[in-house]
C-alpha cells in the first residue's frame, strides 16, 4: 500500500468541556509496531462476537494488509484488504475505537481500502459484516450465491484462510460467520 497521508475532514472531538474543535485523522499503512493497537481495537468487537479475534501471529503475518487511522499520534482505527484472487479481495477487520466512532473514521478506512483495491487491479470486493447500512453507504450490496466461476471456486477452495471459506459460503465456515451478512461491491 502506498504511504499516502489522507486527512479526514469534519472529525470533531471535545478538548475541554463545552468546546469542540476540528482535528484530522491520518491514514497510513500499518507497521509491525501497530499490531498491539490493532488487537486493542479488535478486542471489544471480538468480545461482542462482531469480529473474530486472532492470535498475534496472524496479525503480524498480515500486517501489510492493514491500514491504520491515527488521531493525535494514537491509532484509533484499522482495516485490512485481503486479496483472494486476481480480481477479488475482502475488506476485513474494520474496527474503530469507541471514542472515535460516529466521526467518519470507519468510512475513511473503507474508502482507502477501496482505493487500494483499485490500485491493485481488483475489480470486486467482499465483506462479511453486521454493519450492512454502513457498507451499503459505500456501495456494497447483499451477496447471494457464489460470485466466482467454477474454475476459480475450485482454486479458492484450496485456501487455508477462513475468510476465503466465508466468501465461498462453505458449510465449514458457517460457525465462524457469527450470523453476519455477506456483501459485495463491483468496482
Rosetta constraint file for C-alpha pairs under 8 A:
AtomPair CA 1 CA 29 HARMONIC 6.30 0.50
AtomPair CA 1 CA 64 HARMONIC 7.68 0.50
AtomPair CA 1 CA 65 HARMONIC 7.90 0.50
AtomPair CA 1 CA 116 HARMONIC 6.63 0.50
AtomPair CA 2 CA 29 HARMONIC 7.29 0.50
AtomPair CA 3 CA 28 HARMONIC 5.88 0.50
AtomPair CA 3 CA 29 HARMONIC 6.32 0.50
AtomPair CA 4 CA 27 HARMONIC 7.29 0.50
AtomPair CA 4 CA 28 HARMONIC 6.34 0.50
AtomPair CA 5 CA 26 HARMONIC 5.86 0.50
AtomPair CA 5 CA 27 HARMONIC 5.95 0.50
AtomPair CA 5 CA 28 HARMONIC 6.48 0.50
AtomPair CA 6 CA 25 HARMONIC 7.37 0.50
AtomPair CA 6 CA 26 HARMONIC 5.34 0.50
AtomPair CA 6 CA 27 HARMONIC 5.37 0.50
AtomPair CA 6 CA 28 HARMONIC 7.76 0.50
AtomPair CA 7 CA 24 HARMONIC 5.63 0.50
AtomPair CA 7 CA 25 HARMONIC 5.33 0.50
AtomPair CA 7 CA 26 HARMONIC 5.19 0.50
AtomPair CA 7 CA 27 HARMONIC 7.25 0.50
AtomPair CA 8 CA 24 HARMONIC 5.36 0.50
AtomPair CA 8 CA 25 HARMONIC 5.15 0.50
AtomPair CA 8 CA 26 HARMONIC 6.99 0.50
AtomPair CA 8 CA 104 HARMONIC 7.77 0.50
AtomPair CA 8 CA 105 HARMONIC 7.62 0.50
AtomPair CA 8 CA 108 HARMONIC 6.97 0.50
AtomPair CA 9 CA 23 HARMONIC 7.93 0.50
AtomPair CA 9 CA 24 HARMONIC 6.36 0.50
AtomPair CA 9 CA 25 HARMONIC 7.96 0.50
AtomPair CA 10 CA 22 HARMONIC 6.57 0.50
AtomPair CA 10 CA 23 HARMONIC 7.56 0.50
AtomPair CA 10 CA 24 HARMONIC 7.65 0.50
AtomPair CA 10 CA 103 HARMONIC 7.43 0.50
AtomPair CA 10 CA 104 HARMONIC 7.97 0.50
AtomPair CA 11 CA 22 HARMONIC 6.09 0.50
AtomPair CA 11 CA 23 HARMONIC 5.83 0.50
AtomPair CA 11 CA 24 HARMONIC 6.28 0.50
AtomPair CA 11 CA 25 HARMONIC 7.55 0.50
AtomPair CA 11 CA 103 HARMONIC 5.25 0.50
AtomPair CA 11 CA 104 HARMONIC 6.83 0.50
AtomPair CA 11 CA 105 HARMONIC 7.93 0.50
AtomPair CA 12 CA 20 HARMONIC 6.39 0.50
AtomPair CA 12 CA 21 HARMONIC 5.76 0.50
AtomPair CA 12 CA 22 HARMONIC 4.86 0.50
AtomPair CA 12 CA 23 HARMONIC 5.93 0.50
AtomPair CA 12 CA 103 HARMONIC 7.03 0.50
AtomPair CA 13 CA 20 HARMONIC 5.75 0.50
AtomPair CA 13 CA 21 HARMONIC 6.09 0.50
AtomPair CA 13 CA 22 HARMONIC 6.90 0.50
AtomPair CA 13 CA 23 HARMONIC 7.12 0.50
AtomPair CA 14 CA 18 HARMONIC 7.24 0.50
AtomPair CA 14 CA 19 HARMONIC 5.75 0.50
AtomPair CA 14 CA 20 HARMONIC 4.56 0.50
AtomPair CA 14 CA 21 HARMONIC 6.50 0.50
AtomPair CA 15 CA 19 HARMONIC 6.44 0.50
AtomPair CA 15 CA 20 HARMONIC 6.37 0.50
AtomPair CA 15 CA 21 HARMONIC 7.01 0.50
AtomPair CA 16 CA 20 HARMONIC 7.58 0.50
AtomPair CA 23 CA 71 HARMONIC 7.69 0.50
AtomPair CA 24 CA 71 HARMONIC 6.62 0.50
AtomPair CA 25 CA 69 HARMONIC 6.21 0.50
AtomPair CA 25 CA 70 HARMONIC 5.50 0.50
AtomPair CA 25 CA 71 HARMONIC 4.98 0.50
AtomPair CA 25 CA 72 HARMONIC 7.82 0.50
AtomPair CA 25 CA 105 HARMONIC 7.45 0.50
AtomPair CA 26 CA 69 HARMONIC 5.53 0.50
AtomPair CA 26 CA 70 HARMONIC 5.13 0.50
AtomPair CA 26 CA 71 HARMONIC 6.66 0.50
AtomPair CA 27 CA 67 HARMONIC 6.59 0.50
AtomPair CA 27 CA 68 HARMONIC 5.64 0.50
AtomPair CA 27 CA 69 HARMONIC 4.52 0.50
AtomPair CA 27 CA 70 HARMONIC 6.38 0.50
AtomPair CA 27 CA 109 HARMONIC 7.34 0.50
AtomPair CA 28 CA 67 HARMONIC 5.47 0.50
AtomPair CA 28 CA 68 HARMONIC 5.64 0.50
AtomPair CA 28 CA 69 HARMONIC 6.69 0.50
AtomPair CA 29 CA 64 HARMONIC 7.15 0.50
AtomPair CA 29 CA 66 HARMONIC 6.13 0.50
AtomPair CA 29 CA 67 HARMONIC 4.35 0.50
AtomPair CA 29 CA 68 HARMONIC 6.24 0.50
AtomPair CA 30 CA 34 HARMONIC 6.08 0.50
AtomPair CA 30 CA 35 HARMONIC 7.95 0.50
AtomPair CA 30 CA 63 HARMONIC 6.17 0.50
AtomPair CA 30 CA 64 HARMONIC 6.51 0.50
AtomPair CA 30 CA 65 HARMONIC 7.82 0.50
AtomPair CA 30 CA 66 HARMONIC 5.33 0.50
AtomPair CA 30 CA 67 HARMONIC 4.96 0.50
AtomPair CA 30 CA 68 HARMONIC 5.59 0.50
AtomPair CA 31 CA 35 HARMONIC 7.34 0.50
AtomPair CA 31 CA 63 HARMONIC 6.55 0.50
AtomPair CA 31 CA 64 HARMONIC 7.37 0.50
AtomPair CA 32 CA 60 HARMONIC 6.42 0.50
AtomPair CA 32 CA 63 HARMONIC 6.44 0.50
AtomPair CA 34 CA 38 HARMONIC 6.14 0.50
AtomPair CA 34 CA 75 HARMONIC 7.76 0.50
AtomPair CA 35 CA 39 HARMONIC 6.13 0.50
AtomPair CA 35 CA 56 HARMONIC 7.63 0.50
AtomPair CA 35 CA 59 HARMONIC 6.36 0.50
AtomPair CA 35 CA 60 HARMONIC 6.65 0.50
AtomPair CA 35 CA 63 HARMONIC 7.27 0.50
AtomPair CA 36 CA 40 HARMONIC 6.13 0.50
AtomPair CA 37 CA 41 HARMONIC 6.17 0.50
AtomPair CA 37 CA 75 HARMONIC 6.46 0.50
AtomPair CA 38 CA 42 HARMONIC 6.20 0.50
AtomPair CA 38 CA 75 HARMONIC 7.95 0.50
AtomPair CA 38 CA 77 HARMONIC 7.66 0.50
AtomPair CA 38 CA 78 HARMONIC 6.44 0.50
AtomPair CA 39 CA 43 HARMONIC 5.95 0.50
AtomPair CA 39 CA 53 HARMONIC 7.98 0.50
AtomPair CA 39 CA 56 HARMONIC 7.78 0.50
AtomPair CA 40 CA 44 HARMONIC 7.71 0.50
AtomPair CA 41 CA 45 HARMONIC 7.72 0.50
AtomPair CA 41 CA 76 HARMONIC 7.42 0.50
AtomPair CA 41 CA 77 HARMONIC 6.92 0.50
AtomPair CA 41 CA 78 HARMONIC 7.63 0.50
AtomPair CA 41 CA 95 HARMONIC 5.93 0.50
AtomPair CA 41 CA 96 HARMONIC 6.33 0.50
AtomPair CA 41 CA 97 HARMONIC 5.85 0.50
AtomPair CA 42 CA 46 HARMONIC 6.08 0.50
AtomPair CA 42 CA 51 HARMONIC 6.96 0.50
AtomPair CA 42 CA 53 HARMONIC 6.92 0.50
AtomPair CA 42 CA 93 HARMONIC 7.44 0.50
AtomPair CA 42 CA 95 HARMONIC 5.98 0.50
AtomPair CA 43 CA 47 HARMONIC 6.12 0.50
AtomPair CA 43 CA 53 HARMONIC 6.88 0.50
AtomPair CA 44 CA 48 HARMONIC 6.40 0.50
AtomPair CA 45 CA 49 HARMONIC 6.16 0.50
AtomPair CA 45 CA 50 HARMONIC 5.07 0.50
AtomPair CA 45 CA 51 HARMONIC 5.36 0.50
AtomPair CA 45 CA 52 HARMONIC 7.95 0.50
AtomPair CA 45 CA 95 HARMONIC 7.65 0.50
AtomPair CA 46 CA 50 HARMONIC 5.66 0.50
AtomPair CA 46 CA 51 HARMONIC 4.69 0.50
AtomPair CA 46 CA 52 HARMONIC 5.33 0.50
AtomPair CA 46 CA 53 HARMONIC 5.45 0.50
AtomPair CA 49 CA 178 HARMONIC 6.71 0.50
AtomPair CA 50 CA 129 HARMONIC 7.90 0.50
AtomPair CA 50 CA 130 HARMONIC 7.13 0.50
AtomPair CA 50 CA 178 HARMONIC 7.16 0.50
AtomPair CA 51 CA 93 HARMONIC 6.94 0.50
AtomPair CA 52 CA 176 HARMONIC 7.73 0.50
AtomPair CA 54 CA 58 HARMONIC 6.17 0.50
AtomPair CA 54 CA 59 HARMONIC 7.16 0.50
AtomPair CA 55 CA 59 HARMONIC 7.08 0.50
AtomPair CA 56 CA 60 HARMONIC 6.40 0.50
AtomPair CA 57 CA 61 HARMONIC 6.04 0.50
AtomPair CA 58 CA 62 HARMONIC 6.21 0.50
AtomPair CA 59 CA 63 HARMONIC 5.63 0.50
AtomPair CA 62 CA 66 HARMONIC 7.30 0.50
AtomPair CA 65 CA 80 HARMONIC 5.02 0.50
AtomPair CA 65 CA 81 HARMONIC 5.27 0.50
AtomPair CA 65 CA 82 HARMONIC 6.21 0.50
AtomPair CA 66 CA 78 HARMONIC 6.68 0.50
AtomPair CA 66 CA 79 HARMONIC 5.46 0.50
AtomPair CA 66 CA 80 HARMONIC 4.10 0.50
AtomPair CA 66 CA 81 HARMONIC 6.56 0.50
AtomPair CA 67 CA 78 HARMONIC 5.64 0.50
AtomPair CA 67 CA 79 HARMONIC 5.62 0.50
AtomPair CA 67 CA 80 HARMONIC 6.23 0.50
AtomPair CA 67 CA 109 HARMONIC 7.26 0.50
AtomPair CA 67 CA 113 HARMONIC 7.86 0.50
AtomPair CA 68 CA 75 HARMONIC 6.43 0.50
AtomPair CA 68 CA 76 HARMONIC 7.48 0.50
AtomPair CA 68 CA 77 HARMONIC 5.52 0.50
AtomPair CA 68 CA 78 HARMONIC 4.30 0.50
AtomPair CA 68 CA 79 HARMONIC 6.67 0.50
AtomPair CA 68 CA 109 HARMONIC 7.59 0.50
AtomPair CA 69 CA 75 HARMONIC 5.63 0.50
AtomPair CA 69 CA 76 HARMONIC 5.64 0.50
AtomPair CA 69 CA 77 HARMONIC 4.77 0.50
AtomPair CA 69 CA 78 HARMONIC 6.05 0.50
AtomPair CA 69 CA 105 HARMONIC 7.17 0.50
AtomPair CA 69 CA 109 HARMONIC 7.20 0.50
AtomPair CA 70 CA 74 HARMONIC 5.13 0.50
AtomPair CA 70 CA 75 HARMONIC 4.39 0.50
AtomPair CA 70 CA 76 HARMONIC 5.65 0.50
AtomPair CA 70 CA 77 HARMONIC 7.12 0.50
AtomPair CA 71 CA 75 HARMONIC 6.47 0.50
AtomPair CA 71 CA 76 HARMONIC 6.48 0.50
AtomPair CA 76 CA 96 HARMONIC 5.72 0.50
AtomPair CA 76 CA 97 HARMONIC 5.09 0.50
AtomPair CA 76 CA 100 HARMONIC 6.58 0.50
AtomPair CA 77 CA 94 HARMONIC 7.39 0.50
AtomPair CA 77 CA 95 HARMONIC 5.50 0.50
AtomPair CA 77 CA 96 HARMONIC 4.13 0.50
AtomPair CA 77 CA 97 HARMONIC 6.08 0.50
AtomPair CA 77 CA 105 HARMONIC 6.79 0.50
AtomPair CA 77 CA 106 HARMONIC 6.97 0.50
AtomPair CA 77 CA 109 HARMONIC 7.66 0.50
AtomPair CA 78 CA 93 HARMONIC 7.10 0.50
AtomPair CA 78 CA 94 HARMONIC 5.52 0.50
AtomPair CA 78 CA 95 HARMONIC 5.41 0.50
AtomPair CA 78 CA 96 HARMONIC 6.54 0.50
AtomPair CA 78 CA 106 HARMONIC 7.95 0.50
AtomPair CA 78 CA 109 HARMONIC 6.88 0.50
AtomPair CA 79 CA 91 HARMONIC 7.17 0.50
AtomPair CA 79 CA 92 HARMONIC 6.03 0.50
AtomPair CA 79 CA 93 HARMONIC 5.06 0.50
AtomPair CA 79 CA 94 HARMONIC 4.06 0.50
AtomPair CA 79 CA 95 HARMONIC 6.46 0.50
AtomPair CA 79 CA 109 HARMONIC 6.28 0.50
AtomPair CA 79 CA 110 HARMONIC 7.28 0.50
AtomPair CA 79 CA 113 HARMONIC 7.60 0.50
AtomPair CA 80 CA 90 HARMONIC 7.98 0.50
AtomPair CA 80 CA 91 HARMONIC 5.82 0.50
AtomPair CA 80 CA 92 HARMONIC 5.13 0.50
AtomPair CA 80 CA 93 HARMONIC 5.89 0.50
AtomPair CA 80 CA 94 HARMONIC 6.86 0.50
AtomPair CA 80 CA 113 HARMONIC 7.10 0.50
AtomPair CA 81 CA 89 HARMONIC 6.59 0.50
AtomPair CA 81 CA 90 HARMONIC 5.64 0.50
AtomPair CA 81 CA 91 HARMONIC 4.86 0.50
AtomPair CA 81 CA 92 HARMONIC 6.24 0.50
AtomPair CA 81 CA 113 HARMONIC 6.10 0.50
AtomPair CA 81 CA 116 HARMONIC 7.96 0.50
AtomPair CA 81 CA 117 HARMONIC 7.37 0.50
AtomPair CA 82 CA 89 HARMONIC 5.38 0.50
AtomPair CA 82 CA 90 HARMONIC 5.06 0.50
AtomPair CA 82 CA 91 HARMONIC 6.57 0.50
AtomPair CA 82 CA 92 HARMONIC 7.20 0.50
AtomPair CA 83 CA 88 HARMONIC 6.16 0.50
AtomPair CA 83 CA 89 HARMONIC 3.99 0.50
AtomPair CA 83 CA 90 HARMONIC 6.28 0.50
AtomPair CA 84 CA 88 HARMONIC 5.49 0.50
AtomPair CA 84 CA 89 HARMONIC 5.07 0.50
AtomPair CA 84 CA 90 HARMONIC 7.19 0.50
AtomPair CA 84 CA 156 HARMONIC 7.39 0.50
AtomPair CA 84 CA 164 HARMONIC 6.77 0.50
AtomPair CA 85 CA 89 HARMONIC 6.79 0.50
AtomPair CA 85 CA 156 HARMONIC 7.72 0.50
AtomPair CA 86 CA 121 HARMONIC 7.74 0.50
AtomPair CA 86 CA 122 HARMONIC 6.62 0.50
AtomPair CA 87 CA 121 HARMONIC 6.72 0.50
AtomPair CA 87 CA 122 HARMONIC 4.25 0.50
AtomPair CA 87 CA 123 HARMONIC 5.13 0.50
AtomPair CA 87 CA 124 HARMONIC 6.04 0.50
AtomPair CA 88 CA 122 HARMONIC 5.65 0.50
AtomPair CA 88 CA 123 HARMONIC 6.42 0.50
AtomPair CA 88 CA 124 HARMONIC 4.93 0.50
AtomPair CA 88 CA 125 HARMONIC 5.76 0.50
AtomPair CA 88 CA 126 HARMONIC 7.42 0.50
AtomPair CA 89 CA 117 HARMONIC 7.30 0.50
AtomPair CA 89 CA 122 HARMONIC 6.69 0.50
AtomPair CA 89 CA 124 HARMONIC 6.58 0.50
AtomPair CA 89 CA 125 HARMONIC 5.03 0.50
AtomPair CA 89 CA 126 HARMONIC 6.18 0.50
AtomPair CA 90 CA 125 HARMONIC 5.40 0.50
AtomPair CA 90 CA 126 HARMONIC 4.54 0.50
AtomPair CA 90 CA 127 HARMONIC 5.52 0.50
AtomPair CA 90 CA 163 HARMONIC 7.96 0.50
AtomPair CA 91 CA 110 HARMONIC 7.46 0.50
AtomPair CA 91 CA 113 HARMONIC 6.93 0.50
AtomPair CA 91 CA 125 HARMONIC 6.79 0.50
AtomPair CA 91 CA 126 HARMONIC 6.22 0.50
AtomPair CA 91 CA 127 HARMONIC 5.30 0.50
AtomPair CA 92 CA 127 HARMONIC 6.38 0.50
AtomPair CA 92 CA 128 HARMONIC 7.49 0.50
AtomPair CA 94 CA 106 HARMONIC 6.93 0.50
AtomPair CA 94 CA 109 HARMONIC 7.57 0.50
AtomPair CA 94 CA 110 HARMONIC 7.72 0.50
AtomPair CA 95 CA 106 HARMONIC 7.11 0.50
AtomPair CA 96 CA 100 HARMONIC 6.42 0.50
AtomPair CA 96 CA 101 HARMONIC 6.04 0.50
AtomPair CA 96 CA 105 HARMONIC 7.00 0.50
AtomPair CA 96 CA 106 HARMONIC 6.28 0.50
AtomPair CA 97 CA 101 HARMONIC 6.34 0.50
AtomPair CA 100 CA 105 HARMONIC 6.99 0.50
AtomPair CA 101 CA 105 HARMONIC 6.91 0.50
AtomPair CA 101 CA 106 HARMONIC 7.52 0.50
AtomPair CA 104 CA 108 HARMONIC 6.15 0.50
AtomPair CA 105 CA 109 HARMONIC 6.31 0.50
AtomPair CA 106 CA 110 HARMONIC 6.25 0.50
AtomPair CA 107 CA 111 HARMONIC 6.03 0.50
AtomPair CA 107 CA 138 HARMONIC 7.88 0.50
AtomPair CA 108 CA 112 HARMONIC 6.11 0.50
AtomPair CA 109 CA 113 HARMONIC 6.22 0.50
AtomPair CA 110 CA 114 HARMONIC 6.13 0.50
AtomPair CA 110 CA 138 HARMONIC 7.79 0.50
AtomPair CA 111 CA 115 HARMONIC 6.23 0.50
AtomPair CA 111 CA 138 HARMONIC 7.59 0.50
AtomPair CA 112 CA 116 HARMONIC 6.10 0.50
AtomPair CA 113 CA 117 HARMONIC 6.08 0.50
AtomPair CA 114 CA 118 HARMONIC 6.35 0.50
AtomPair CA 114 CA 125 HARMONIC 7.87 0.50
AtomPair CA 115 CA 119 HARMONIC 6.23 0.50
AtomPair CA 116 CA 120 HARMONIC 6.23 0.50
AtomPair CA 117 CA 121 HARMONIC 6.34 0.50
AtomPair CA 117 CA 122 HARMONIC 5.13 0.50
AtomPair CA 117 CA 123 HARMONIC 7.42 0.50
AtomPair CA 117 CA 125 HARMONIC 7.89 0.50
AtomPair CA 118 CA 122 HARMONIC 5.42 0.50
AtomPair CA 118 CA 123 HARMONIC 6.63 0.50
AtomPair CA 118 CA 187 HARMONIC 7.30 0.50
AtomPair CA 122 CA 187 HARMONIC 7.80 0.50
AtomPair CA 123 CA 186 HARMONIC 6.05 0.50
AtomPair CA 123 CA 187 HARMONIC 4.90 0.50
AtomPair CA 124 CA 184 HARMONIC 7.16 0.50
AtomPair CA 124 CA 185 HARMONIC 5.61 0.50
AtomPair CA 124 CA 186 HARMONIC 4.59 0.50
AtomPair CA 124 CA 187 HARMONIC 5.68 0.50
AtomPair CA 125 CA 184 HARMONIC 5.64 0.50
AtomPair CA 125 CA 185 HARMONIC 4.97 0.50
AtomPair CA 125 CA 186 HARMONIC 6.51 0.50
AtomPair CA 125 CA 187 HARMONIC 7.54 0.50
AtomPair CA 126 CA 167 HARMONIC 7.16 0.50
AtomPair CA 126 CA 182 HARMONIC 7.22 0.50
AtomPair CA 126 CA 183 HARMONIC 5.73 0.50
AtomPair CA 126 CA 184 HARMONIC 4.62 0.50
AtomPair CA 126 CA 185 HARMONIC 6.45 0.50
AtomPair CA 127 CA 182 HARMONIC 5.93 0.50
AtomPair CA 127 CA 183 HARMONIC 5.25 0.50
AtomPair CA 127 CA 184 HARMONIC 6.47 0.50
AtomPair CA 128 CA 166 HARMONIC 7.83 0.50
AtomPair CA 128 CA 167 HARMONIC 7.87 0.50
AtomPair CA 128 CA 177 HARMONIC 7.54 0.50
AtomPair CA 128 CA 180 HARMONIC 6.26 0.50
AtomPair CA 128 CA 181 HARMONIC 5.43 0.50
AtomPair CA 128 CA 182 HARMONIC 4.60 0.50
AtomPair CA 128 CA 183 HARMONIC 6.21 0.50
AtomPair CA 129 CA 180 HARMONIC 5.12 0.50
AtomPair CA 129 CA 181 HARMONIC 5.17 0.50
AtomPair CA 129 CA 182 HARMONIC 6.57 0.50
AtomPair CA 129 CA 183 HARMONIC 7.52 0.50
AtomPair CA 130 CA 179 HARMONIC 7.98 0.50
AtomPair CA 130 CA 180 HARMONIC 4.88 0.50
AtomPair CA 130 CA 181 HARMONIC 6.04 0.50
AtomPair CA 131 CA 135 HARMONIC 6.42 0.50
AtomPair CA 132 CA 136 HARMONIC 5.89 0.50
AtomPair CA 132 CA 181 HARMONIC 7.23 0.50
AtomPair CA 132 CA 183 HARMONIC 7.79 0.50
AtomPair CA 133 CA 137 HARMONIC 6.31 0.50
AtomPair CA 134 CA 138 HARMONIC 7.01 0.50
AtomPair CA 135 CA 139 HARMONIC 6.65 0.50
AtomPair CA 135 CA 140 HARMONIC 5.45 0.50
AtomPair CA 135 CA 141 HARMONIC 7.94 0.50
AtomPair CA 135 CA 183 HARMONIC 7.94 0.50
AtomPair CA 136 CA 140 HARMONIC 4.63 0.50
AtomPair CA 136 CA 141 HARMONIC 6.03 0.50
AtomPair CA 139 CA 185 HARMONIC 6.12 0.50
AtomPair CA 140 CA 183 HARMONIC 5.81 0.50
AtomPair CA 140 CA 184 HARMONIC 5.01 0.50
AtomPair CA 140 CA 185 HARMONIC 4.52 0.50
AtomPair CA 140 CA 186 HARMONIC 7.89 0.50
AtomPair CA 141 CA 183 HARMONIC 5.27 0.50
AtomPair CA 141 CA 184 HARMONIC 5.26 0.50
AtomPair CA 141 CA 185 HARMONIC 6.43 0.50
AtomPair CA 142 CA 181 HARMONIC 7.38 0.50
AtomPair CA 142 CA 182 HARMONIC 6.15 0.50
AtomPair CA 142 CA 183 HARMONIC 4.42 0.50
AtomPair CA 142 CA 184 HARMONIC 6.17 0.50
AtomPair CA 143 CA 147 HARMONIC 7.96 0.50
AtomPair CA 143 CA 182 HARMONIC 5.45 0.50
AtomPair CA 143 CA 183 HARMONIC 4.82 0.50
AtomPair CA 143 CA 184 HARMONIC 5.57 0.50
AtomPair CA 144 CA 182 HARMONIC 7.76 0.50
AtomPair CA 145 CA 169 HARMONIC 7.84 0.50
AtomPair CA 146 CA 168 HARMONIC 6.24 0.50
AtomPair CA 146 CA 169 HARMONIC 7.55 0.50
AtomPair CA 148 CA 152 HARMONIC 6.06 0.50
AtomPair CA 148 CA 153 HARMONIC 6.12 0.50
AtomPair CA 149 CA 153 HARMONIC 6.08 0.50
AtomPair CA 150 CA 154 HARMONIC 6.14 0.50
AtomPair CA 151 CA 155 HARMONIC 6.61 0.50
AtomPair CA 152 CA 156 HARMONIC 6.08 0.50
AtomPair CA 153 CA 157 HARMONIC 6.00 0.50
AtomPair CA 153 CA 168 HARMONIC 7.51 0.50
AtomPair CA 154 CA 158 HARMONIC 7.23 0.50
AtomPair CA 155 CA 159 HARMONIC 7.70 0.50
AtomPair CA 156 CA 164 HARMONIC 6.99 0.50
AtomPair CA 157 CA 164 HARMONIC 7.67 0.50
AtomPair CA 157 CA 165 HARMONIC 7.06 0.50
AtomPair CA 157 CA 168 HARMONIC 7.75 0.50
AtomPair CA 159 CA 164 HARMONIC 6.74 0.50
AtomPair CA 159 CA 165 HARMONIC 7.75 0.50
AtomPair CA 160 CA 164 HARMONIC 7.79 0.50
AtomPair CA 161 CA 165 HARMONIC 6.79 0.50
AtomPair CA 162 CA 166 HARMONIC 6.25 0.50
AtomPair CA 162 CA 173 HARMONIC 6.80 0.50
AtomPair CA 163 CA 167 HARMONIC 6.09 0.50
AtomPair CA 164 CA 168 HARMONIC 6.18 0.50
AtomPair CA 165 CA 169 HARMONIC 6.09 0.50
AtomPair CA 165 CA 170 HARMONIC 5.44 0.50
AtomPair CA 165 CA 172 HARMONIC 7.52 0.50
AtomPair CA 165 CA 173 HARMONIC 5.68 0.50
AtomPair CA 166 CA 170 HARMONIC 6.24 0.50
AtomPair CA 166 CA 173 HARMONIC 5.41 0.50
AtomPair CA 166 CA 174 HARMONIC 7.20 0.50
AtomPair CA 166 CA 176 HARMONIC 7.85 0.50
AtomPair CA 166 CA 177 HARMONIC 6.81 0.50
AtomPair CA 167 CA 182 HARMONIC 7.40 0.50
AtomPair CA 169 CA 173 HARMONIC 6.88 0.50
AtomPair CA 169 CA 174 HARMONIC 7.29 0.50
AtomPair CA 170 CA 174 HARMONIC 6.85 0.50
AtomPair CA 173 CA 177 HARMONIC 6.60 0.50
AtomPair CA 174 CA 178 HARMONIC 7.70 0.50
